[in-house]
């Protein structure tokens, strides 16, 4: 029986994607676990594996098709004894214009009828591939007792084989986290429509730039964050001279190992240790409750072409400066190539955004939910200061602004957290104690 292959949700926030490349063609034999396509999400290009075996029948969505909704049929898989399936008239062809192609799910459904369903004890239907049904019948496995790992909970060959190998200790299914639906339509619709804006500039030369998935997601999430999170802001100036000297001395000693620490590495470490010093600030907003985290998982904004990633350094308080530096370089490099796995840019309780390297003195960042705060870091600049003896001196001063979600962190807690960050950076030897 022909089986639909559906557009997968490759990240919790994915609602649609681009079918970048097919790695198989119609008529190819496919085994479970084979990579059959490359799919672009809003964040990365990821490989898509087959969950069952068979022959590729009709490819319904052509390479390069954009805006393909999650759970839309993208191909038909034929199993043993099936006849070739003709490509439905509603299949998506390769895009010619910039508009996202329309999908005709009804046509795909007519080409691949849903598999017959048995009943569970509670009356619920059992969905399984024909191959899984044949194997289950041969081995005497009750399909109603299994939880499927295929699309929409469909039972596939691997589920039956696993149950046959260990019929008593059936493992509980791993449930993907509920998708966080970004209000893309609301974000896109705020303000005048595209037609109205275009008419305002009629007669003026301009180039229209289509929004890709990443830019749409950024627009939606930041609009939601700015509208729904009660931000407040705390600002401090940090004197960096002691840190710069300490960094210089360390880099001389680490040169033989090929390690070169950046100021950003120290900032990551300072934030991680501060979150441990003020544990009530190491928390995230979870709708109707606050989750207070144990480890310091720190996210760091990385600019890439067309958007940004915030890879997360887990257990940052436990890692050495050189380990944090190496991990950050690796994550940043793969972020720019859009090769990060979702697990590497999701999570964390606090973020850092450093625009000092671009010459920005200070700025206010938007909290990235569900984080409780974000530290906006400016450039270190030589400024006149009054020293401890009351004399005028010159110091390298870095301005930082901490944006805080007031639902999670109150003013005094936020002040304690920022003071701890400042103390760590102005006394860098403390971070090695």
N, C-alpha and C positions, 0 to 999 in steps of 0.2 A: 504493500500500500504506500502510495506517495506521501511524503511527510514535508510539511512546511519548515523551512529554516527562517527564523524570525530575526529581525534587527535586535541585537542584544543591548541591554543596559550595562555598559562597561564601567560606569561610575554611579554613585548614588544620586548625583544631580543631573545625569544625562537624560534628556527628553527626546533628542534627535541627534543624528550624526551624519557624516559623509562617508559613503562607501568608496574609500580611496582606491582600492585595488583588489581585484579577484586573483587569487593564487591558484585557482583551479578553473577548468572550463567544462562545458557541458559534455557529458560522456565519461568524465574522469571517475575512477574508483576512489572512494574516500574512506578512511578508517577513523574510528573514534580517536580524538586527540590530534588529528591532522590540522595544520593551519590552513584555512581555506580563504581567508580574506584579511585585508587591513582596513580598519575603520577609524576615522578621525572623530574623536569626541570634542567637547568644548575645550579640553585641556591637552590632549595628547593623541598620537597615532598608536593604536593598539592592535595586536593580532587577535583573530577570532578563530577559535578551535571548533571543529565538528564534535558533537556529543554522541553521534551514532555513526554507523557505517552504512555504505550504500553507493549508489552511482549518482553523480550530479545530473539531474534532469534539466529543468528549465531555470536559467538565471533570470530573475524577475527585475532586478535592479542593476543597472549598468554602472561600470566604474565611473567615478567622478560625480555621481548623483548626490546632491546636497539636500539637507532638510528631511532625511528619511526618519520617520518617527519610530521610536522604540516599539517593538512587538509587531512591526509591519513585516509581512512576508517578503523576503529578499531572494529566495531561491526555493526550488523543489528538489528534495532528495528521493531517489527511487530505491526501493529495496528489491531483493531477489524476486524475480517473477513479474515485476511491474513492467508495463509498457512505457515507452518514451512519452513524456508529457510535453505537449506543445506549449510554447510560450504564450501566455494570455495576452489578449490585445491591450489590457490595462497595465502591462509591465512597464517599469520606468526605463526610459531610454537615457543615453548619455546626455547631459545638459548642453543645450546650445546657447540659451540666454542665461543671464545671471540669476533669474528667478529660480527658487527652489522648485523641483519637479513635483507634480502631483502624483499621489500613489492611489492605485485602485485596488484596495484590499479585497473587494468583492470578487474581482476577476481571479485573484490568486486563490481565494477560498474555493472557487468553483473548480480550479485545476487540482486542488489538493484537499479533498474532504477530510473533515476532522475524524480521527480514529474512533472506532466504536468504543464505548465506555462501559465498563462493568460498574458494580455498585459496592461501596464500602458498607460496613456494618451500620454506620450512621446515615446511610442513604446517599452519601456523596459519591460523585462519579470518579472512576479510575481512568486516567489517561495514560496510555502506554503505546510505544511504537510497536508495529507488527512484529519486528524481530524480537523485541523484549517479550511479547506475548508468546511467541513460539518457544523461546528458550524457557520461559516460566512453565509452559505446559509440559515440556520435556522433563524438566527437573522437579515438577510438583510444587513450585513456589506460588503462594497465594499473592497475587498482585495487590489485592486490597490491603495487605499488611505492609506494603512498601511505601516509602516516600521518594518521589522522583527528583532527580537532579537536573533534568532537562528543562527546556523553556516552559514556563508556566507550570512547573511541577510535573512535567511529563516523565514517566518512567522509561528509562532507556536500558540498553543492553547491560551497561556497567552496573546499574542498580540491581538487576536480577542476579548477575554473577556474584556481586558482593553479598547478597542475601543468601545465595546458595552456599557460599564459602563460610558464612557465619550466621546461620539462621536464627540463633538465639539472641546474640548481642548485636541487634541492628542499631546502628548509630543514629543519633538524632540528626535531623537535617540542619544544615547551616543556613540560617535565615539572613538574607541580605538586609542591611538597614533600610528603613523606609526612605524612599527617595524624597529629598528636600526639593519641592517644586519651586523653582524660582519664578516670580511673577513677571515673566518676560513680556507678556502682552501689556501689562500695566506699565512697565518701565518704558517699553517702546512707544506706548500711546501717550505718555505724559508730554504736555506741551502741544503746540500746533502740529497738524499732520504733515507728512512729507510733501504732499501736493501744495498745501498752504505755504510752507516755507519756500518751496521752489518758486512759487508765484511771486513771493516777496523779492526774490533775486532775479526775476525775469530781466533779461538784457545784460546781465553780468556774467562773465565767464567763470565757470566752475567745473569741477570734475566730481562726479558722484561715486563714492566709495561704498561698496556693499559691506555690511557687517558680517563677519564670520561668526562661528559658534562661540568662540572665546570672548569676543567683544560683546556679543549679546548677553552672555552670562555675566560678565563683569558689570555691564550696565544694569542688569536686573538686580544682581545681588547687592551692589553698592547703593542703588536707589532704595531698595528695601531696608538696608542697614541704616542709612541716614534718616529714613523716615520713621523707623520703628525702634531704634536704639536710643535711649536717652543719654547722649554723650555729655561728658564734662571733661575739661582739659586742665592738666597740671604742667607747669613749665619750670625748668631749672637750667642754669648754666653750669657746666662741668669744666674744671680746669684739668687739662690733659698732660701737662708737662711731665709729671711723674710717670704717667703711663707711657708716654712716648719714649722716655729714656729707658724704662724697664723693657719695653718692646724692642728697642734697638739692641740692648744688651742680650736679650734672649735670642734674637735673630742671628747675632754673631755666633752664639754658641750652637745654634741649630743649623747653621749653614751647611755643615758637613752632611747632615741628614737630608738636605734639600727642602727643609721646612722654612717657610717665611710667614710669620704671623701678621695678620692685618689688624687694624683697630677694630674692625667689625667682629673679628674672632673674640676679642676681649669684651665687646658689648654683649655678644651672645652669652658668654660665660657669666658676666655680671648680672644679666637678667635672670639666668637660670638659678644662680645662687640666691638672688633677691627673692624669687618666688618661694624658695625653701625657707628663707628668713621670715617671710610674711605669708604663711600658708593659706590664710583666708582669701588672699588675692589670686591664688593659683586655682582658679575655678572657671567653669563655663556655664552659660545660660542654657537651660534645657526645657524651655517652655513654661512648665509649672513648677520647676525646682531648679536648684543649683547643684552641679556636680563639682565637688572639691577634689582636685587631682592630687595624686601622691608624687609622681615624678614631674620634673620640669621639662615639658615638651614644647620647645620654642620654635615658632614659625618665622621664616625670614623671607621678605619679599624679594623676588628676583625679576628684573625687567627682561622681557623677551620681545621679539618683533611682534607687534600687534596686541600686546597684553602683558600679563605677569603671572608668575606662579608664586606660591608661598610654601616651599618645601619645609618639612618639619624635622628638626633635630631632636629625636627622642632621648630622654634621660640625659639631657645636656649638662645637668649639674654633676653627673658622675664622670664626665669625660674630660680628658686633659685638653689644654689649649691646642696642642698639635693635632689631636684626634678630631676636635671640632673643626679646625682649619681644613684638614683633609676631607672630612665629610662634606663640609660646606662647598668646597671647590667641586667635588664630585656631583653633588645635587644641583648646583648652579649650572654646571656644564651640561648635564642631561636635561635640565629644565629648558635651556636655550635650544636644545635639539628636540624638545617635546617628547622625551623618552622616559619621563617619570611614570611610575605606577601610581594609581590612585592612593594607595596606602602611604606613599611618600609625601603627598601634599594635602592629606586630610588629617584632621585632628589638631592637637596643640591647644594650649589655653591662652597663649599670649604671643604677639607678633612684633617684629622689628622691621621698620622701613627706613633705610638709610639713603638719603639723597645728598649727603655731604660730599660724596665723590663727584657730584655734578655741580658743586659750587653753591648749593642752596644753604642759606644760613639757618632758616627754621621754617617749619610748616606744620600743619595739623593733618593727621591721617584719620581715615575712617575705620572704625572697628570692624573687623571681619568676623561675622557670627560663625560659630557660637563663642568665639574668644571673648574674654572680659576686658581686654585692653590691647593697645598697640603703641609702641614707642617710636616716634618720628625723630630721626637723628639728622642734625645739620652738620655743616662743615666746621672743622676746628680753625679758628681765626685768632690771630694775635690781637689782643685787646689790653688796654690799661686796666689794672685792677689794684685794689688796696690790699696789701698783704696783712699777715697776722699782727705785725708791729705797727700798722697804720701808715706804712710808707707806700708811695705810689710805685707800682712795678708793672712789668709787661708779662702776660701769660697767654698760653694757647687755650682758648675757651671754645667749648662746643655747646651749642644750644640744643636742648631736647624738649619735646612736648609729648606727654603721655595722654592719649585719648582713652577714656574709660567708660565702660558700660555701667551706669549708675544702678542698674537692677542687680548687679553682682557685687560691685565694689563701691563702698561709701567713701566720702572725701578723706577721712582720717586714714583709712586703710590704703587708699591710693597714694596719699602723701607718704606713708611709711614705706610703701613699695618703691616709690621714686627715690626717696632718701637712701634706701638700701642700694639701689642701682648706682646712685651718685657716689656713695661711700666706697663701693667696690671699684669703681673706675678711678677715683682719685687716690685710692690706696691699693694699687694692683697686687702688691705682695700678699694682701689678705686673701686673694682668690686662689692662692696656692697653699694656703694653710690647711 
